[in-house]
């Protein structure tokens, strides 16, 4: 599945994908969560169309590539939100889309792309998976498996901290981890808490986070 940014020719080549989708009725309305311009979660409720059609190759490449029969899912917000551009996604997939539930499933997959991109950034830039000197496939697979768990946990901790920093710390850290952080990063009695936010800040301070008044919550890279 991919999102197209070019209005491809469709059908017999006399119309475009956008023109073909304009003729289709709205078949569903679905709520998704995206990011605004300040990288904050923002709810959106786009109208949903889907239609199976022939997508043509670019002009000049017809002899090299054949037409493809694919499903186009068009998600579009009617109103313009305040802190971001409105959703206007044309998703093209060769996966089966035979009902509203199938289309909504594919839309939910695409709406999670920013989390997936952040996960890969943590894996590549934070864990430095590509810097490994291993050359054996089995060893590389073992390393990447461990780093995937680590990258997922870093991403999850940051998300929990930004949504509910006052949750009890034991929901995100083991007792051993809590004891280690209390020992390695002691804080004044008046600032001592047992929340996710407090212990995530202690963890981030090990990576250089300064914890100054007005600093944003620690991010994925410092963790």
Secondary structure as UniProt FT lines:
FT   STRAND          2..3
FT   STRAND          9..10
FT   TURN            11..14
FT   STRAND          15..16
FT   HELIX           17..22
FT   STRAND          28..35
FT   TURN            37..38
FT   STRAND          41..55
FT   TURN            59..60
FT   TURN            62..64
FT   STRAND          68..76
FT   STRAND          88..93
FT   HELIX           100..111
FT   HELIX           113..121
FT   HELIX           122..126
FT   HELIX           129..131
FT   HELIX           137..163
FT   TURN            165..166
FT   HELIX           169..171
FT   HELIX           175..184
FT   HELIX           189..191
FT   HELIX           196..206
FT   TURN            207..208
FT   TURN            213..214
FT   TURN            220..222
//
